[in-house]
Amino acid sequence: MNNKRSFKLSLISYAILAGVMSSHALAVDGQSEEELEVIEVRGIRASTEKSLNTKRFADGVVDSITAEDIGKLPDATIADSLQRIPGIQIRRSAGEGSTINVRGMPQVTTLLNGEQFLSAGSLTKVQPDFTDIPSSLVGAMNVMKSPTADTLAGGISGTVDLQTRKPFDLAEGFTGAASIEAARGSYSKETDPKAMVFAGYNGDKFAVLATLSKDEVTLANYRLGATNHGWVGAVPESGECWYCPQTDMNGDGDTNDAEYTYVSYGMVNRFTDRERTGANVSFQAQLSESFELSADVFYTKMDDADRQRGLMADNAWGGHWQWQDQHDPINRGEILASGHSLYTAQDITLNAPRVVAHSESHTNKRKSTNYNIELVYQGDGPFSGKMRFITADASRSHTENVAQGYLTNGLAHGLRRNEGNGPIAVNPGGYGPNTVPMRFDFTGKYARLTPPVSLEGEAFGSNINRYSVTSTYSENNYDEDASLDVLRLDGEYEFDRDHLNAMRFGVRFSERDISRDQYVLLAPFNNPLGEGSVNVMWKDQGLAAFDTDGSGGTPSASAGDLTMGHDNLITFASLPEGWVQSVSDFGPNSIGSIYFIDPKQLDDPFAFQNRFYPGNVRGMVPGSSYKVTEQTQSLYWRADFTGDNYQANAGFQYIKTDLEIAQNVIGDSICTNCPGTVAEDAGDVITDKSFSDFLPSFNLSVNLSDDVVYRAAWGKTMTKLDLQQIAGGLTISRTRAGDDLAAREGISPDLLIATNATMQGNPELNPWRAENSDMAVEWYFSPSAMASIGIFNIKLASFIESSTWLQAMPDGDEVVRREVTVNGLVNGAGGTMSGAEFSYQQAFDFLPGMWSGLGASFNYTYSDSESGRTDLDGEPLPLEDNSKESANAVLWYEKSGFQFRLAANYRSKRLAEISVPYGMGDTAIWTEPTTYIDISASYDVDDNFTVFMSGSNLTEEYETNYAQWKDNRISQNIYERRLTFGLRARW
């Protein structure tokens, strides 16, 4: 492909630019060195005062969090600390805060020391995955809710600036700190270590510091209920669709009803192991009285594995959608386009044709390194300036590997093997041929899937000889690489006149490159009775790859063809010692023991797949592989005004963005029994896309009195595109046809039919753009106390939303037989987010004696939004993941070396996603309200040593999801309580 000319800067060219700037600046007389006071921030009270001071004198609407000591944010993670700020809501990954919303929107830019950086967990986005970044590397965080002209644009609702410590901010001489701690989860029962060491030196003319953090963590996070919110249908009786059962499902004597059902229900034992390393090195030097040079390296590395063991009951997709016996049906009315009455239930017997002991492993290897070099000029004249160069690289390797251990024998859904003597059960030792009655009950506190106590004369699942690895595959694997280069020049000119205080101006050039190669693992299968070989992804022992009996048509065991597992029955009993585990732990639920393959054995997909099906190779998925180059050129101008009782700034930022999007043409398929997207790369499609944004902004603060500040702000904002959303390709989902559909359509029951599709990328997408307004009144009634109230409005001019449409898609034999639902992203127009924020903080130092150590804070945010979409009942839907109400309450105490903090975080219900079930329109998936309670305490043994403890999620709060109606709960994510004990030292 023809890449655009890159502006990548060598160190030589950087030195030339620095020399040009230096020669100009040196013409200005130097100034006498100023004595700077170093203010040490330690403890809850000091941290609160520093944060309030930052907020009071900020250029716009800003909230701040300051570390209570070196390496100690108020909460265990960055996101958990940020959620204490009014208007911030977080999303969790394995119970840890991973991403944030500001005022209900995730379109939030995160900066590192005021500039863009790369986070390996989210290379295509402007918001990082905060689980990548050890919290001990961060000294403060500012959340800027109103735009200013000199702050890098990229967030619709706000910008988060992570600030690391600077060497010149340390006390003169040597400074050191270290901490060790151990954490333990209430479900995981693992003791997880963490260590941090910090060392710094501040000399007369130069200073340096280094921080190193290392931790290991095991997090329990169970999944109960529907295993995938997208695998769902409103199944009508006697309809014309491919999934429609031709029967009276509920036995009421008519065929005008439909049942709401998911394909799969389960109880999943899920543990996430993370090993994190973070390092930060910073250097500053006073080159002369006018010049200061600084350099920084910010490094993160995380290896993680998400391992699942789940007992799952499913309808096997093809021809078994009438599998429910609803014990408490609720008639939702004739709300379907087909005219059928829709029934939902919370207590269901699932007559499951397939029950599996599902093992799965997802692994990630993430690494990023960000370099920053900055030269600052400050003479004794009115001009000052700085030049900054940033370069970064990051990578992420992701794998997914699955092993399905059947407990059923396959006959209930027509899956057979053929070893040469005719078709037999695919898992000969499994339960069958009848379906297995599995009770799914969501009438209590937790969802529960209960197998029969006994079946075929034994306790269900107790006999290891019932299990075999009937299906295994590795898909959705990818390698991502990214690089970033930024050159930025900033200047400021001060005026000695009334009102006009200064003008700031600057230019910025950046280039970001991202490449993604997605692949599956393909194993070669040779024709057992003749010539030929094919590559296979879904190694399913009930599927045939060749027409071994010469009858023609789609290869099928039922037709007499040998199946892929004809000479390779993989029973659990035959696996190596230690590979199989007996598990009864499903969080708050406990059932009889079920055997599972240890998902740690799946961490290496090649090793696992090759053990049973040798010779696996990468099969590329060109539709989901891409390369994108993003170049931006921007300039800004800002004027600062001050008066006796006010300060203000006004200006603009102009950004020109050029994108080169290289997508791949999908060629001929290179495999069988695999997605149609696993194919040859038939060339590149290059899309060039350019757009410009002019973003004016205005901020005003007026001192109504010595203690009261009125604040107003207005500005236009935009956010950079998620590069995956513009470059990804089409993915077609397929499943086995089954006997019923095969009979109706005259096809093989083993044919893989198209069921739905996902359009992962759309090059025509436009950025999110909005117009923001803020007003607030802040009352600072002591150095450590404040009360404020504010209102805000975000008017979206354009945004990106999910949409669905019908499109003809080919089955596995490349024949198009039906239209299926395609999910994708499109441009939306309109939409609003408006609300109010209230905040209160106070240290009760006016109280007598020991009570003077008390303090408290409380904040509440109301944010109402409209997305322009409606649900099944015609009710307007908000923007996704926005809670209309959120609140934080903190009670703290600090006295005589003792610190204590109790915190609560509340979110009202939120729209988790919009699902489009088969046969239905937009169906809202809601997450119920949550309240998380955390605690921390410490005691200063002396000036150098502190012992501490913390507890997160003390009440073992969990998330419950429901579809459309509150009494239609579908799934839960169960998180654990975690307790930490440690020792901190400083010198």
Phi, psi and omega in degrees: 000159178264098179286148175295155180300124180275146180260014187313134186258131172276166177298330179294312181295326176297318180296322178297314178299319179297321180295320178299313181294320182295318183296326177289316185289329182292344177293342178272137181300144177290170179237160178289143182292133179268146175275120182257134178274129176268118181258118181273130179254113176220135175096167183294314183297312181297320177298318179298315181297320179295318180295318179294323178296318178298316181296316186296320186256018180288159180284344182212205178277108189224141167237151188221150171231131180243137178300141182281345176193175177300123178076017185225095168282165182300330182237174189292329183233165179297312182295321179297325176290319181296330183294348177284349181276139179304135176087359180256130175238148184240156170249148187249146173236114184056030178093343177268143175297130184241316179225166183231157165246142170249120183054041173087000184237137179274359180281074187237126175275138174243127181250159173243112183052042173087005181220167181294149175212170180255132172244126188293338181281348180210070189291333185269354187247170177264351175254129181283168165273110187292346175292342177292330196254115175300132183295336182291348178277350189252133180261333180198161178220127175249132176250110183262111185267346174241142183282148167237154189297330185267358176268130183307122180286153178160352179244134178286311187256350181171170179227133177255129178246110175276127184243124175271163179288148179249141185300322181291348176279349180282159171296153181298145181092203184270142174226135178221153177205152177205155176211148172228145181206162177224135181237154182214138180261151183289335177257319185289329179058027178253144175263116188251126182270153173211140179219146178220138175226138182228137176218137180212155177221128177242105179264195184288319185239350179214159181208151181212149174214159177213139177231135177230130180230140180216130176209156174231140184214142172239120186243127175271131176209099187275154175239126180236137176104213180301130185277340179211120184292343180271347181267081189208151178210153166263097193272112182272148176287132173056040175272184182259357186283167183293336182259003186281122176285141180264063185200164173275099190292320185259005173067029181264008175089001176227176180231042180245025181246161175220149180240136178275120184212148172264157180291324189217136173236148182196174169235116190246121171276112188230126178232139179244123176256128179231136175236111188247138171229133177222145179213145177220127176236131182224140182227137174226142180219135175271096185291327177201187179294343184249341188240136175231132180248136175224151178217144183221146170233129180234116189235134173225146178213130177218129171250128180220157177221126175256111188245132186235141170226113186229134169275117187232138173244130180219169183266009177062016176066295192277111168079015183227038182281350179267038191270000184265141161246104183276121183269340178224058186296143174240124180276114180272001178095179182273071186261358181269151179299333180285348181089358179287151173278129184264131179244136172240164179205157178248347178233111191223138165265120178266113176277083194279121173288339181223130172233128186230150167263098191268126175241139184208143178226130171244126179239152176221139169238112186239141179207138176215146176224123179243127179248141179223131174234132186219131177243122184246133176247128175218096179268195179264005176264187184283347184263138170219159181193172176207154175234138187223134176234130181235135171222142185210154172217150182207156179212156177212130174242128186233136176228153174224134184217133188231140171227122180255113177266108181287134165264333176273161185269353176098343185291332181295336175238021169075023179263120185231161172246157177226110181262008179118349180244026180098165183290136175225177178303138182295328175239086191304332183269359186280174178287141179154177014275355183282162174292161180255124180284108179250127183266116174258117186233117178240027179276343180262198183293320182240147173293144184216131174248116187244121175282167175298146181301316178220153180208131180054041171082016180208160175298130185303129176081359186279343185258112183296338180288351177283343191260143168211153177279092184278330183218140175209149181193162176226119182219177178058027174278146177202157172241129178238140174226143181217153174220156182216134174226132181225133169238128184223133176239126181234143177222158177216136178235121183267146180243141176257072181209166180295137173072298181286114186262317184197161170234135178243147183204159181183165175229155183213138176232136180215154173220130177235129178242138178221134175229146181221129175239114182255146185206163171240172174257128181244132176252138178282135175239125178268148176297117184292344184236011182189203181269161174113153178210144177228156174262138187231135174265303179282098179276081185256121187290354176260004180252147179253145181254342185225152174276081187280343180261000176074016183276348181082177179081188179293128178304135184203140176298321181295331179276356177107006181273147176293137180270168184295335179259024187296332181239023190209055177291120186254088178276153177299324183295339182267357183283157181301154179301135180092350181281333186251135180237147173262122188232133173233004184270109174233047178072237181287351178256150175219127176232183177298158184295139176237141179274139178222150166289132178300117183296345174298333178291344182264359183299328177255097185300320181297315182296317182292310183295322181291336180297324183256330181224086189297158172088021182298141177228164175288130171251113187287149177245086188297331181293337180251012176249144185195170171223136180225135172243127179241120177243135177231143172233129183219155173218155179218158173218138181215136175247133179253135181236142175220151176216190182300326184225021181210162166215149184207161171216145179217146181177197180209161172229130178247128184232127172248127183242130176240128180240135169242115186249117179252106175254162184255143173279128181279120180267210181290148178297145181247013183204171172237161185050054181203165176298147180294346180280350175277102194206177174288149172275108186266019178123181184249146168247116183259123177244123174260131185223131180225146174204158181232150178225131173251117191238092176283157179208154179211133177227137181223134170229133183237128176278098179292334173203187179297336186244349188245129181240129171260136184229139176220147181209149176212144177184164174256143184228161172210159176234145180293151181290142168289115189296333177292327181290341179256348188242343182293167184245198183267133176238126180255127176268136180226155176214166180295138185295317183085167188292317185296308180295324178300319179293322182289322187256358179068039180239171178288140176296342180266001178292136177275114185259149177288132180244325177193175181210158178230124174268103189281341183218147179218104183296345182273003180294144176254157179295159168292135177223146184205165173240122188247142176225142179220146167218142181205154171235129184237130180244112180259092187265005166193168181301337181238031181215142180202146168228137181214154174219139182212160175233154181214158176215129176241113181257109184280124175272327176206149178205173181249131181226159176278150180213163178228150176206164178265137181209139179291131181228143183281150171282183184298339178267013178070012176266133178270120182241344186201162170268142178235165179284129177248128176257135180200183182249139179223167176282135175246161179228141180087182183113146181221157171221120180220156181177194183218153179230138174234138181219142178217132174220142178198137167264126185273052183287355177276350180284157183281151169056224185297336182289344181291350178276355182284153173203162182207157172213151178210139171216153182219136179232132172245120180225114181256138183222159175226129180260348184089358179252158179234159180266191183302326182270006180082008180280138180295142181256142176282179171293146183297142174070013177265125171269129181297328180231139173212152184205154174226141174225131182227131171243128183225161179217137179213115182197135173052042177085355180258135177231142178215142182213127176238125187229144177230139178232128183239138170230133173285178183303153180218151177283108183286318180191168175247118181258149176236086181295157173305128176082005182230168174267200181302122180241123184280128172258114184254148171254129183294162179303149179227150173224120180252133181245128180232157181217150173209151180207151177206160177219126177279106179297318172204197183292345186249338187233139178225132171259145185212161173214158175210155176223130178244145181052057185301327184267007183054051178298149182223169180247130178244132181249141174227154183255112172069309183243141184301330180266025174236060181289142188234332184199165177217146168248121185257124180246158186256162169277141180231133178243138182232139176229139183199177180229133179240138179229151176212152181209000000 
